[in-house]
Amino acid sequence: MGSRKPVDEDYIDIDDTYDGNQDDETGNGGYAWEEEYKRSWDILQEDAEGRLSSVVSQLQQQRKRRRLLKDTAVVQRGIIRHLFLVIDLSEAMNEKDLRPSRVELTLTYAQQFVNEYFDQNPISQLGIIVTRDGIAEKLTELSGNPTDHIKALKTKKNTETSGEPSLQNSLQLARASMMGVPSHGSKEVLLIFGSLTTCDPSDIYDTIELLKKDLVRINIVGLAAEVQICRVLSDATKGSYGVVLNEAHYKELLFEVVPPPAILPNKNTSNLVTMGFPKRLVEDHTSFCVCHSKLTLGGYICPKCKSKVCELPSDCDICGLTLVSSPHLARSYHHLFPVDNFDEIKNNSGTATHCFSCLSQFDKSDLSNAKFSCPKCAQEFCADCDIFVHEVLHNCPGCCSVGKKTATA
């Protein structure tokens, strides 16, 4: 049987006529999807020599400095933090809208977050909770050792995805684990949520009220769309909630939690906190520690009860004394008095010919190399030193040198 020749009635007539009034309705003309789409390549412009490298480097510097341009006002912050990282390991984390996949990128960023968290908060503690199949599982307890947390994240058995997450079970487990936190320590939860649903055993609003009562701050990073219960949860606990746009934005939202937040206004703050500075113990034979009740080689001796603990910072399980080391305490101090944001010098109009910090020469013919000036000492720095001062050094070299000159004079 031969194929039938189509007739005119078998085709669908599409109206492709142009209406001259369409431009007035859309505003600037064109189709709606063209207006909503951001043409990111339009912002790239060639320099005088027809190259894009200088423009691209300038955009990279602006992206780096975006994290630095924050509020530097002196406010009371809780530098002794207790944070639980809750990771969604449901089936939704297998989506590949974030490369290579949501779960693989999350585990990579989580390991980087653990290292950055303890680098900026050396006297704080962190624990990890995962949720899948409607239950919550604690991978690591609250501790100040980043090696244990990273080892748990690298274990394949702990990172397998299945079922749906349980928002309520995760929050209840984190809240119960922080019941023994002293009054001078802050309680926080960072939730990485990739699902649009949650499987909860009871009313989650009751859990939210308990979290508010215990002053637990909930910060949420959403990997899909915005979920209404997540917005209610973050707003009720004075936390933050953001939905990622791409891989770079994901990392920015995650690392916004690294600096310690301001203390909640209704929190009973402690004026003085008793701390102990234990001595390092060198042993030839193993002995029991009070924190794990295991035979370990070496550790630290509590100055109050002479018990042995494995790591710092921690709380002595015998006398309850907070044990820290003096370098850790000094490194946490910079959060209370941050370095002021440097002012950008436009069009290379500064008077200095070299960077005050690294002594690299400023090229006045190259307008893409930005320069920055300290508002206090008026010394000029390059873009790399600006980032290094605010993220690593936390002290202005120009202000420190002026203080030394005044002292010697």
QUIFEN-V154338 format. One record per residue. N is the residue number from 1. RES is the residue in one letter. SS is DSSP state (hx for helix, st for strand, lp for the rest). PHI is phi as a letter, one per 20 degrees, with the letter a starting at -180 (* if undefined). PSI is psi in whole degrees, -180 to 180 (NA if undefined). Layout:
# QUIFEN-V154338
n: <N N>
res: <RES RES>
ss: <SS SS>
phi: <PHI PHI>
psi: <PSI PSI>
This chain:
# QUIFEN-V154338
n: <1 2 3 4 5 6 7 8 9 10 11 12 13 14 15 16 17 18 19 20 21 22 23 24 25 26 27 28 29 30 31 32 33 34 35 36 37 38 39 40 41 42 43 44 45 46 47 48 49 50 51 52 53 54 55 56 57 58 59 60 61 62 63 64 65 66 67 68 69 70 71 72 73 74 75 76 77 78 79 80 81 82 83 84 85 86 87 88 89 90 91 92 93 94 95 96 97 98 99 100 101 102 103 104 105 106 107 108 109 110 111 112 113 114 115 116 117 118 119 120 121 122 123 124 125 126 127 128 129 130 131 132 133 134 135 136 137 138 139 140 141 142 143 144 145 146 147 148 149 150 151 152 153 154 155 156 157 158 159 160 161 162 163 164 165 166 167 168 169 170 171 172 173 174 175 176 177 178 179 180 181 182 183 184 185 186 187 188 189 190 191 192 193 194 195 196 197 198 199 200 201 202 203 204 205 206 207 208 209 210 211 212 213 214 215 216 217 218 219 220 221 222 223 224 225 226 227 228 229 230 231 232 233 234 235 236 237 238 239 240 241 242 243 244 245 246 247 248 249 250 251 252 253 254 255 256 257 258 259 260 261 262 263 264 265 266 267 268 269 270 271 272 273 274 275 276 277 278 279 280 281 282 283 284 285 286 287 288 289 290 291 292 293 294 295 296 297 298 299 300 301 302 303 304 305 306 307 308 309 310 311 312 313 314 315 316 317 318 319 320 321 322 323 324 325 326 327 328 329 330 331 332 333 334 335 336 337 338 339 340 341 342 343 344 345 346 347 348 349 350 351 352 353 354 355 356 357 358 359 360 361 362 363 364 365 366 367 368 369 370 371 372 373 374 375 376 377 378 379 380 381 382 383 384 385 386 387 388 389 390 391 392 393 394 395 396 397 398 399 400 401 402 403 404 405 406 407 408 409>
res: <M G S R K P V D E D Y I D I D D T Y D G N Q D D E T G N G G Y A W E E E Y K R S W D I L Q E D A E G R L S S V V S Q L Q Q Q R K R R R L L K D T A V V Q R G I I R H L F L V I D L S E A M N E K D L R P S R V E L T L T Y A Q Q F V N E Y F D Q N P I S Q L G I I V T R D G I A E K L T E L S G N P T D H I K A L K T K K N T E T S G E P S L Q N S L Q L A R A S M M G V P S H G S K E V L L I F G S L T T C D P S D I Y D T I E L L K K D L V R I N I V G L A A E V Q I C R V L S D A T K G S Y G V V L N E A H Y K E L L F E V V P P P A I L P N K N T S N L V T M G F P K R L V E D H T S F C V C H S K L T L G G Y I C P K C K S K V C E L P S D C D I C G L T L V S S P H L A R S Y H H L F P V D N F D E I K N N S G T A T H C F S C L S Q F D K S D L S N A K F S C P K C A Q E F C A D C D I F V H E V L H N C P G C C S V G K K T A T A>
ss: <lp lp lp lp lp lp lp hx hx hx lp lp lp lp lp lp lp lp lp lp lp hx hx hx hx hx lp lp lp lp lp hx hx hx hx hx lp lp lp hx hx hx hx lp lp lp lp lp lp lp lp lp hx hx hx hx hx hx hx hx hx hx hx hx hx lp lp lp lp lp lp lp lp lp lp lp st lp lp lp st st st st st st st st lp lp hx hx hx hx lp lp lp lp lp lp lp hx hx hx hx hx hx hx hx hx hx hx hx hx hx hx hx hx hx hx lp lp lp lp st st st st st st st st lp lp st st st st st st st st st lp lp hx hx hx hx hx hx hx hx hx lp hx hx hx hx lp lp lp lp lp lp lp hx hx hx hx hx hx hx hx hx hx hx lp lp lp lp lp lp lp lp st st st st st st st st lp lp lp lp lp lp lp lp lp lp hx hx hx hx hx hx hx hx hx hx lp lp st st st st st st st lp lp lp lp lp hx hx hx hx hx hx hx hx hx lp lp lp lp st st st lp lp lp hx hx hx hx hx hx hx hx hx lp lp lp lp lp lp st lp lp lp lp lp lp lp lp lp lp lp lp st st lp lp st st st lp lp lp lp lp st st lp lp lp lp lp lp st st lp lp st st st lp lp lp lp lp lp st st lp lp lp lp st st lp lp lp lp lp lp st st lp lp hx hx hx hx hx hx hx hx hx hx lp lp lp lp lp lp lp st st st hx hx hx lp lp lp lp lp st lp lp lp lp lp lp st lp lp lp lp lp lp lp lp lp st st st lp lp lp lp lp lp st st st hx hx hx hx hx hx hx hx hx hx hx lp lp lp hx hx hx hx hx hx hx hx hx hx hx hx lp>
phi: <* f f e f f d f f f e e e d e d f e d f e f f f f e n e n n e f f f f f e e e f f f e e c f e f e m d d f f f f f f f f f f f f f f f e f c f d f f c f c e e d d c c d e d d f d e f f f e f d f d e f a g f f f f f f f f f f f f f f f f f e c f d d c b c c c d c a l m c c c e f c f f b d d f f f f f f f f e f f f f d e e a m d e c f f f f f f f f f f f d f e f f f e e e d c c d d d d d e d c b d d f b f f f f f f f f f f f e l e e d d c d e d d e f d f f f f f f f f f d m d c b b d f d b f f f g f f f f e f e f f f e f f f f e e f e d f c c f c c d f e f d d c e c f b f d e e d l c f c d n q c d f f e d m e d d e b c e a d f f e d m f f d c d f f f f f f e f f f f c f f f f f e f e e l l e f e f d c f f e e m f f e e f f e f f e f c c c f f e e m f d c e f f f f f f f e e d f m b e f f f f f f f f f f f f f>
psi: <125 162 143 135 127 144 175 -30 -17 -13 150 127 122 128 103 22 150 129 120 -16 -3 -33 -35 -33 -35 -10 -84 2 163 -179 160 -38 -23 -33 -38 -24 132 116 87 -23 -13 -21 -10 126 147 151 -169 -27 8 22 154 -7 -41 -37 -41 -42 -35 -40 -36 -39 -39 -38 -36 -39 -10 -35 -24 -28 78 175 120 18 147 106 163 122 151 101 -12 95 150 107 137 126 113 122 129 120 41 179 -25 -20 -5 -5 149 27 -22 127 141 -29 167 -46 -40 -43 -37 -43 -37 -48 -32 -39 -41 -37 -40 -45 -43 -36 -48 -23 -38 -19 71 -21 18 173 156 148 162 133 138 151 131 159 31 9 168 138 133 116 -45 147 169 122 168 18 107 -23 -41 -40 -43 -36 -39 -37 -26 -12 121 -34 -32 -12 22 140 144 149 -152 157 166 105 -42 -44 -37 -45 -38 -38 -41 -41 -43 -32 -18 17 -31 9 133 166 -26 -5 143 150 125 154 129 114 123 109 117 -8 162 -2 163 139 100 145 -24 -163 118 -20 -27 -38 -37 -39 -37 -38 -39 -39 -37 3 48 121 130 119 132 136 112 137 -9 -123 171 132 134 -39 -31 -39 -43 -41 -46 -40 -38 -30 11 33 -164 155 124 148 131 148 -39 -173 -42 -41 -33 -47 -37 -45 -38 -42 -5 -19 -10 -49 145 138 168 149 139 143 -28 14 136 104 151 132 -42 137 126 127 154 145 93 161 147 135 124 121 150 -23 155 153 163 140 154 -14 -35 -9 42 159 119 159 114 173 -150 143 123 129 -13 -51 0 26 159 129 158 -36 163 146 155 173 133 126 -14 -55 -8 9 137 122 123 171 152 -37 -37 -42 -38 -36 -25 -13 -28 -19 -28 -30 77 158 136 148 134 147 134 135 118 141 31 44 7 166 -24 147 -16 154 134 -27 -58 -4 20 144 139 131 103 -20 -21 106 -11 -21 103 151 151 147 137 131 -16 -52 -9 16 150 140 156 174 -39 -41 -32 -45 -40 -40 -42 -29 -28 -54 -43 23 139 122 -35 -43 -38 -40 -36 -39 -37 -38 -39 -38 -40 -32 NA>
